[in-house]
């Protein structure tokens, strides 16, 4: 999206008298652009939902990239504690046992 540094550099290059451009101006401008982009995307999404628009190409792209690119749901057996076993912090237990 829009980064504050990019916006700051753009604001500095567009000033006619080459005066100082504060960083708060860049932060504020970036926040405004981000808000307007989010509002525009939300309105477009609502309109397409209301009109029941279907995009087969977009559906196939999303299925191929998002659904196929996740994390495999597997937790190694050694990481799962046994029932009734209390969780302990290994570092703290070793320090406490050395002090005794």
N, CA, C and O atoms as a GROMACS GRO file, in nm:
protein
  400
    1UNK      N    1   0.085  -0.116   0.000
    1UNK     CA    2   0.000   0.000   0.000
    1UNK      C    3   0.090   0.123   0.000
    1UNK      O    4   0.200   0.118  -0.056
    2UNK      N    5   0.048   0.230   0.059
    2UNK     CA    6   0.126   0.354   0.063
    2UNK      C    7   0.206   0.360   0.192
    2UNK      O    8   0.151   0.348   0.302
    3UNK      N    9   0.334   0.378   0.178
    3UNK     CA   10   0.421   0.389   0.294
    3UNK      C   11   0.446   0.537   0.324
    3UNK      O   12   0.444   0.621   0.234
    4UNK      N   13   0.468   0.565   0.449
    4UNK     CA   14   0.487   0.704   0.492
    4UNK      C   15   0.609   0.764   0.423
    4UNK      O   16   0.607   0.881   0.383
    5UNK      N   17   0.715   0.686   0.409
    5UNK     CA   18   0.836   0.736   0.345
    5UNK      C   19   0.813   0.776   0.200
    5UNK      O   20   0.866   0.877   0.154
    6UNK      N   21   0.735   0.696   0.128
    6UNK     CA   22   0.706   0.728  -0.012
    6UNK      C   23   0.624   0.856  -0.021
    6UNK      O   24   0.651   0.942  -0.105
    7UNK      N   25   0.525   0.867   0.065
    7UNK     CA   26   0.441   0.987   0.063
    7UNK      C   27   0.522   1.110   0.102
    7UNK      O   28   0.505   1.217   0.044
    8UNK      N   29   0.610   1.095   0.201
    8UNK     CA   30   0.693   1.208   0.245
    8UNK      C   31   0.784   1.254   0.132
    8UNK      O   32   0.797   1.374   0.108
    9UNK      N   33   0.845   1.160   0.063
    9UNK     CA   34   0.933   1.195  -0.049
    9UNK      C   35   0.852   1.264  -0.160
    9UNK      O   36   0.899   1.360  -0.221
   10UNK      N   37   0.732   1.213  -0.187
   10UNK     CA   38   0.647   1.274  -0.289
   10UNK      C   39   0.605   1.416  -0.249
   10UNK      O   40   0.606   1.506  -0.333
   11UNK      N   41   0.570   1.436  -0.124
   11UNK     CA   42   0.532   1.570  -0.077
   11UNK      C   43   0.650   1.667  -0.088
   11UNK      O   44   0.632   1.782  -0.127
   12UNK      N   45   0.770   1.621  -0.053
   12UNK     CA   46   0.888   1.707  -0.061
   12UNK      C   47   0.919   1.745  -0.206
   12UNK      O   48   0.962   1.858  -0.233
   13UNK      N   49   0.899   1.652  -0.297
   13UNK     CA   50   0.931   1.682  -0.437
   13UNK      C   51   0.827   1.774  -0.500
   13UNK      O   52   0.857   1.838  -0.601
   14UNK      N   53   0.707   1.782  -0.444
   14UNK     CA   54   0.599   1.862  -0.502
   14UNK      C   55   0.588   2.002  -0.444
   14UNK      O   56   0.509   2.082  -0.493
   15UNK      N   57   0.665   2.034  -0.342
   15UNK     CA   58   0.658   2.170  -0.288
   15UNK      C   59   0.729   2.266  -0.384
   15UNK      O   60   0.837   2.236  -0.434
   16UNK      N   61   0.667   2.380  -0.408
   16UNK     CA   62   0.722   2.473  -0.507
   16UNK      C   63   0.839   2.553  -0.452
   16UNK      O   64   0.934   2.583  -0.525
   17UNK      N   65   0.835   2.587  -0.326
   17UNK     CA   66   0.942   2.670  -0.270
   17UNK      C   67   1.047   2.586  -0.197
   17UNK      O   68   1.135   2.641  -0.131
   18UNK      N   69   1.039   2.455  -0.209
   18UNK     CA   70   1.134   2.362  -0.147
   18UNK      C   71   1.150   2.388   0.003
   18UNK      O   72   1.260   2.391   0.056
   19UNK      N   73   1.037   2.408   0.067
   19UNK     CA   74   1.038   2.426   0.212
   19UNK      C   75   1.037   2.290   0.280
   19UNK      O   76   1.025   2.186   0.217
   20UNK      N   77   1.050   2.296   0.410
   20UNK     CA   78   1.051   2.174   0.491
   20UNK      C   79   0.912   2.114   0.495
   20UNK      O   80   0.812   2.185   0.510
   21UNK      N   81   0.904   1.981   0.482
   21UNK     CA   82   0.778   1.909   0.495
   21UNK      C   83   0.790   1.822   0.619
   21UNK      O   84   0.876   1.735   0.626
   22UNK      N   85   0.704   1.846   0.717
   22UNK     CA   86   0.708   1.771   0.841
   22UNK      C   87   0.665   1.626   0.823
   22UNK      O   88   0.590   1.594   0.731
   23UNK      N   89   0.712   1.541   0.911
   23UNK     CA   90   0.676   1.400   0.902
   23UNK      C   91   0.530   1.377   0.937
   23UNK      O   92   0.468   1.282   0.890
   24UNK      N   93   0.474   1.465   1.020
   24UNK     CA   94   0.332   1.448   1.054
   24UNK      C   95   0.243   1.470   0.932
   24UNK      O   96   0.135   1.411   0.923
   25UNK      N   97   0.288   1.554   0.838
   25UNK     CA   98   0.211   1.574   0.715
   25UNK      C   99   0.207   1.445   0.634
   25UNK      O  100   0.104   1.410   0.577
   26UNK      N  101   0.319   1.375   0.630
   26UNK     CA  102   0.324   1.248   0.557
   26UNK      C  103   0.241   1.141   0.626
   26UNK      O  104   0.173   1.063   0.560
   27UNK      N  105   0.247   1.137   0.758
   27UNK     CA  106   0.169   1.038   0.833
   27UNK      C  107   0.020   1.064   0.815
   27UNK      O  108  -0.057   0.971   0.793
   28UNK      N  109  -0.020   1.189   0.824
   28UNK     CA  110  -0.160   1.226   0.809
   28UNK      C  111  -0.210   1.196   0.668
   28UNK      O  112  -0.319   1.143   0.649
   29UNK      N  113  -0.128   1.230   0.568
   29UNK     CA  114  -0.166   1.204   0.429
   29UNK      C  115  -0.178   1.055   0.402
   29UNK      O  116  -0.268   1.012   0.331
   30UNK      N  117  -0.087   0.976   0.458
   30UNK     CA  118  -0.093   0.831   0.441
   30UNK      C  119  -0.218   0.774   0.506
   30UNK      O  120  -0.282   0.686   0.449
   31UNK      N  121  -0.253   0.824   0.623
   31UNK     CA  122  -0.374   0.777   0.691
   31UNK      C  123  -0.499   0.810   0.609
   31UNK      O  124  -0.591   0.728   0.600
   32UNK      N  125  -0.502   0.928   0.551
   32UNK     CA  126  -0.617   0.967   0.468
   32UNK      C  127  -0.627   0.877   0.346
   32UNK      O  128  -0.736   0.829   0.312
   33UNK      N  129  -0.514   0.853   0.279
   33UNK     CA  130  -0.516   0.767   0.160
   33UNK      C  131  -0.558   0.625   0.194
   33UNK      O  132  -0.633   0.562   0.120
   34UNK      N  133  -0.510   0.575   0.307
   34UNK     CA  134  -0.547   0.439   0.349
   34UNK      C  135  -0.696   0.431   0.379
   34UNK      O  136  -0.762   0.334   0.342
   35UNK      N  137  -0.750   0.532   0.446
   35UNK     CA  138  -0.892   0.535   0.479
   35UNK      C  139  -0.977   0.541   0.352
   35UNK      O  140  -1.075   0.467   0.339
   36UNK      N  141  -0.940   0.629   0.258
   36UNK     CA  142  -1.017   0.641   0.135
   36UNK      C  143  -1.011   0.514   0.052
   36UNK      O  144  -1.110   0.475  -0.009
   37UNK      N  145  -0.896   0.448   0.051
   37UNK     CA  146  -0.884   0.321  -0.021
   37UNK      C  147  -0.972   0.215   0.041
   37UNK      O  148  -1.040   0.141  -0.030
   38UNK      N  149  -0.971   0.206   0.174
   38UNK     CA  150  -1.054   0.107   0.243
   38UNK      C  151  -1.202   0.132   0.219
   38UNK      O  152  -1.278   0.038   0.198
   39UNK      N  153  -1.243   0.258   0.222
   39UNK     CA  154  -1.383   0.291   0.198
   39UNK      C  155  -1.423   0.257   0.055
   39UNK      O  156  -1.531   0.202   0.032
   40UNK      N  157  -1.337   0.288  -0.040
   40UNK     CA  158  -1.366   0.256  -0.180
   40UNK      C  159  -1.378   0.107  -0.203
   40UNK      O  160  -1.468   0.061  -0.274
   41UNK      N  161  -1.287   0.030  -0.144
   41UNK     CA  162  -1.294  -0.116  -0.158
   41UNK      C  163  -1.417  -0.173  -0.090
   41UNK      O  164  -1.479  -0.267  -0.141
   42UNK      N  165  -1.454  -0.116   0.024
   42UNK     CA  166  -1.574  -0.164   0.093
   42UNK      C  167  -1.699  -0.136   0.010
   42UNK      O  168  -1.786  -0.222  -0.001
   43UNK      N  169  -1.708  -0.017  -0.047
   43UNK     CA  170  -1.823   0.016  -0.132
   43UNK      C  171  -1.828  -0.072  -0.256
   43UNK      O  172  -1.936  -0.116  -0.297
   44UNK      N  173  -1.713  -0.098  -0.315
   44UNK     CA  174  -1.710  -0.186  -0.433
   44UNK      C  175  -1.751  -0.328  -0.397
   44UNK      O  176  -1.823  -0.393  -0.473
   45UNK      N  177  -1.705  -0.375  -0.282
   45UNK     CA  178  -1.744  -0.509  -0.237
   45UNK      C  179  -1.892  -0.519  -0.209
   45UNK      O  180  -1.957  -0.617  -0.245
   46UNK      N  181  -1.947  -0.417  -0.143
   46UNK     CA  182  -2.091  -0.416  -0.114
   46UNK      C  183  -2.173  -0.410  -0.242
   46UNK      O  184  -2.276  -0.478  -0.254
   47UNK      N  185  -2.128  -0.329  -0.339
   47UNK     CA  186  -2.202  -0.318  -0.465
   47UNK      C  187  -2.199  -0.449  -0.542
   47UNK      O  188  -2.300  -0.490  -0.598
   48UNK      N  189  -2.083  -0.515  -0.546
   48UNK     CA  190  -2.076  -0.642  -0.618
   48UNK      C  191  -2.157  -0.750  -0.548
   48UNK      O  192  -2.212  -0.838  -0.613
   49UNK      N  193  -2.163  -0.743  -0.415
   49UNK     CA  194  -2.245  -0.840  -0.341
   49UNK      C  195  -2.393  -0.815  -0.367
   49UNK      O  196  -2.470  -0.909  -0.383
   50UNK      N  197  -2.433  -0.687  -0.370
   50UNK     CA  198  -2.574  -0.654  -0.396
   50UNK      C  199  -2.616  -0.692  -0.538
   50UNK      O  200  -2.729  -0.735  -0.560
   51UNK      N  201  -2.524  -0.674  -0.633
   51UNK     CA  202  -2.555  -0.707  -0.772
   51UNK      C  203  -2.532  -0.855  -0.803
   51UNK      O  204  -2.560  -0.901  -0.914
   52UNK      N  205  -2.480  -0.928  -0.705
   52UNK     CA  206  -2.451  -1.071  -0.719
   52UNK      C  207  -2.361  -1.099  -0.839
   52UNK      O  208  -2.390  -1.185  -0.922
   53UNK      N  209  -2.252  -1.024  -0.845
   53UNK     CA  210  -2.157  -1.038  -0.954
   53UNK      C  211  -2.068  -1.157  -0.925
   53UNK      O  212  -2.021  -1.175  -0.813
   54UNK      N  213  -2.044  -1.239  -1.027
   54UNK     CA  214  -1.956  -1.355  -1.013
   54UNK      C  215  -1.841  -1.340  -1.112
   54UNK      O  216  -1.861  -1.312  -1.230
   55UNK      N  217  -1.720  -1.359  -1.062
   55UNK     CA  218  -1.602  -1.355  -1.146
   55UNK      C  219  -1.536  -1.491  -1.139
   55UNK      O  220  -1.470  -1.524  -1.040
   56UNK      N  221  -1.552  -1.571  -1.244
   56UNK     CA  222  -1.496  -1.706  -1.244
   56UNK      C  223  -1.344  -1.703  -1.241
   56UNK      O  224  -1.282  -1.786  -1.175
   57UNK      N  225  -1.283  -1.607  -1.314
   57UNK     CA  226  -1.136  -1.599  -1.316
   57UNK      C  227  -1.082  -1.565  -1.178
   57UNK      O  228  -0.982  -1.623  -1.134
   58UNK      N  229  -1.147  -1.473  -1.110
   58UNK     CA  230  -1.102  -1.434  -0.977
   58UNK      C  231  -1.121  -1.548  -0.878
   58UNK      O  232  -1.036  -1.572  -0.793
   59UNK      N  233  -1.232  -1.619  -0.890
   59UNK     CA  234  -1.256  -1.734  -0.803
   59UNK      C  235  -1.148  -1.840  -0.821
   59UNK      O  236  -1.098  -1.896  -0.723
   60UNK      N  237  -1.112  -1.868  -0.946
   60UNK     CA  238  -1.009  -1.971  -0.970
   60UNK      C  239  -0.873  -1.924  -0.920
   60UNK      O  240  -0.795  -2.005  -0.871
   61UNK      N  241  -0.844  -1.794  -0.930
   61UNK     CA  242  -0.718  -1.742  -0.881
   61UNK      C  243  -0.710  -1.752  -0.729
   61UNK      O  244  -0.608  -1.794  -0.675
   62UNK      N  245  -0.817  -1.715  -0.661
   62UNK     CA  246  -0.818  -1.720  -0.515
   62UNK      C  247  -0.809  -1.864  -0.466
   62UNK      O  248  -0.738  -1.892  -0.369
   63UNK      N  249  -0.879  -1.955  -0.530
   63UNK     CA  250  -0.872  -2.096  -0.491
   63UNK      C  251  -0.730  -2.149  -0.505
   63UNK      O  252  -0.684  -2.226  -0.421
   64UNK      N  253  -0.662  -2.108  -0.611
   64UNK     CA  254  -0.528  -2.160  -0.636
   64UNK      C  255  -0.423  -2.101  -0.545
   64UNK      O  256  -0.326  -2.169  -0.512
   65UNK      N  257  -0.438  -1.976  -0.504
   65UNK     CA  258  -0.332  -1.914  -0.426
   65UNK      C  259  -0.357  -1.920  -0.276
   65UNK      O  260  -0.266  -1.952  -0.200
   66UNK      N  261  -0.477  -1.890  -0.233
   66UNK     CA  262  -0.502  -1.884  -0.089
   66UNK      C  263  -0.529  -2.022  -0.031
   66UNK      O  264  -0.468  -2.060   0.069
   67UNK      N  265  -0.620  -2.097  -0.092
   67UNK     CA  266  -0.656  -2.227  -0.036
   67UNK      C  267  -0.540  -2.325  -0.045
   67UNK      O  268  -0.526  -2.409   0.044
   68UNK      N  269  -0.459  -2.317  -0.146
   68UNK     CA  270  -0.349  -2.411  -0.161
   68UNK      C  271  -0.223  -2.369  -0.089
   68UNK      O  272  -0.129  -2.448  -0.081
   69UNK      N  273  -0.217  -2.248  -0.037
   69UNK     CA  274  -0.093  -2.198   0.019
   69UNK      C  275  -0.094  -2.180   0.169
   69UNK      O  276  -0.030  -2.088   0.220
   70UNK      N  277  -0.165  -2.263   0.240
   70UNK     CA  278  -0.174  -2.247   0.385
   70UNK      C  279  -0.072  -2.331   0.459
   70UNK      O  280   0.017  -2.391   0.398
   71UNK      N  281  -0.085  -2.336   0.589
   71UNK     CA  282   0.001  -2.415   0.675
   71UNK      C  283  -0.062  -2.552   0.692
   71UNK      O  284  -0.183  -2.563   0.714
   72UNK      N  285   0.018  -2.655   0.683
   72UNK     CA  286  -0.033  -2.790   0.702
   72UNK      C  287  -0.072  -2.807   0.848
   72UNK      O  288   0.011  -2.785   0.936
   73UNK      N  289  -0.197  -2.846   0.876
   73UNK     CA  290  -0.241  -2.858   1.016
   73UNK      C  291  -0.186  -2.983   1.082
   73UNK      O  292  -0.252  -3.086   1.086
   74UNK      N  293  -0.063  -2.974   1.132
   74UNK     CA  294  -0.001  -3.087   1.198
   74UNK      C  295   0.083  -3.035   1.315
   74UNK      O  296   0.161  -2.942   1.300
   75UNK      N  297   0.065  -3.095   1.430
   75UNK     CA  298   0.146  -3.062   1.547
   75UNK      C  299   0.222  -3.188   1.584
   75UNK      O  300   0.163  -3.295   1.600
   76UNK      N  301   0.353  -3.176   1.598
   76UNK     CA  302   0.436  -3.292   1.631
   76UNK      C  303   0.398  -3.348   1.767
   76UNK      O  304   0.362  -3.273   1.858
   77UNK      N  305   0.407  -3.480   1.780
   77UNK     CA  306   0.366  -3.547   1.904
   77UNK      C  307   0.443  -3.498   2.026
   77UNK      O  308   0.386  -3.488   2.135
   78UNK      N  309   0.570  -3.466   2.009
   78UNK     CA  310   0.651  -3.424   2.124
   78UNK      C  311   0.608  -3.287   2.177
   78UNK      O  312   0.640  -3.254   2.292
   79UNK      N  313   0.538  -3.208   2.097
   79UNK     CA  314   0.495  -3.077   2.142
   79UNK      C  315   0.362  -3.079   2.216
   79UNK      O  316   0.327  -2.983   2.284
   80UNK      N  317   0.288  -3.188   2.204
   80UNK     CA  318   0.159  -3.201   2.271
   80UNK      C  319   0.182  -3.265   2.406
   80UNK      O  320   0.235  -3.376   2.414
   81UNK      N  321   0.142  -3.196   2.513
   81UNK     CA  322   0.158  -3.249   2.648
   81UNK      C  323   0.059  -3.361   2.675
   81UNK      O  324  -0.049  -3.367   2.615
   82UNK      N  325   0.097  -3.450   2.767
   82UNK     CA  326   0.007  -3.559   2.803
   82UNK      C  327  -0.102  -3.506   2.895
   82UNK      O  328  -0.083  -3.404   2.962
   83UNK      N  329  -0.216  -3.574   2.898
   83UNK     CA  330  -0.327  -3.532   2.984
   83UNK      C  331  -0.284  -3.540   3.130
   83UNK      O  332  -0.222  -3.638   3.172
   84UNK      N  333  -0.317  -3.437   3.206
   84UNK     CA  334  -0.284  -3.433   3.347
   84UNK      C  335  -0.146  -3.376   3.374
   84UNK      O  336  -0.112  -3.348   3.490
   85UNK      N  337  -0.065  -3.358   3.271
   85UNK     CA  338   0.069  -3.303   3.289
   85UNK      C  339   0.060  -3.151   3.293
   85UNK      O  340  -0.001  -3.089   3.205
   86UNK      N  341   0.121  -3.090   3.395
   86UNK     CA  342   0.117  -2.946   3.412
   86UNK      C  343   0.224  -2.881   3.325
   86UNK      O  344   0.335  -2.934   3.314
   87UNK      N  345   0.191  -2.768   3.263
   87UNK     CA  346   0.289  -2.695   3.183
   87UNK      C  347   0.389  -2.628   3.276
   87UNK      O  348   0.351  -2.566   3.375
   88UNK      N  349   0.516  -2.641   3.244
   88UNK     CA  350   0.620  -2.576   3.323
   88UNK      C  351   0.716  -2.506   3.229
   88UNK      O  352   0.726  -2.541   3.111
   89UNK      N  353   0.786  -2.410   3.282
   89UNK     CA  354   0.888  -2.340   3.206
   89UNK      C  355   1.021  -2.408   3.236
   89UNK      O  356   1.068  -2.404   3.349
   90UNK      N  357   1.081  -2.470   3.136
   90UNK     CA  358   1.202  -2.548   3.155
   90UNK      C  359   1.318  -2.467   3.210
   90UNK      O  360   1.391  -2.517   3.295
   91UNK      N  361   1.337  -2.344   3.165
   91UNK     CA  362   1.448  -2.260   3.212
   91UNK      C  363   1.431  -2.227   3.359
   91UNK      O  364   1.527  -2.234   3.436
   92UNK      N  365   1.312  -2.191   3.399
   92UNK     CA  366   1.287  -2.154   3.537
   92UNK      C  367   1.305  -2.274   3.630
   92UNK      O  368   1.361  -2.259   3.739
   93UNK      N  369   1.260  -2.392   3.588
   93UNK     CA  370   1.274  -2.512   3.670
   93UNK      C  371   1.420  -2.548   3.690
   93UNK      O  372   1.459  -2.589   3.800
   94UNK      N  373   1.504  -2.535   3.586
   94UNK     CA  374   1.644  -2.570   3.601
   94UNK      C  375   1.716  -2.473   3.694
   94UNK      O  376   1.805  -2.514   3.769
   95UNK      N  377   1.681  -2.345   3.691
   95UNK     CA  378   1.742  -2.246   3.780
   95UNK      C  379   1.701  -2.272   3.924
   95UNK      O  380   1.784  -2.267   4.015
   96UNK      N  381   1.574  -2.301   3.946
   96UNK     CA  382   1.525  -2.326   4.081
   96UNK      C  383   1.585  -2.453   4.140
   96UNK      O  384   1.612  -2.458   4.260
   97UNK      N  385   1.606  -2.555   4.059
   97UNK     CA  386   1.662  -2.680   4.111
   97UNK      C  387   1.810  -2.663   4.146
   97UNK      O  388   1.859  -2.732   4.235
   98UNK      N  389   1.882  -2.574   4.077
   98UNK     CA  390   2.022  -2.550   4.108
   98UNK      C  391   2.038  -2.473   4.238
   98UNK      O  392   2.136  -2.492   4.310
   99UNK      N  393   1.943  -2.385   4.270
   99UNK     CA  394   1.952  -2.305   4.392
   99UNK      C  395   1.928  -2.388   4.517
   99UNK      O  396   1.980  -2.354   4.624
  100UNK      N  397   1.853  -2.496   4.507
  100UNK     CA  398   1.816  -2.575   4.624
  100UNK      C  399   1.930  -2.656   4.678
  100UNK      O  400   1.914  -2.727   4.777
   0.00000   0.00000   0.00000
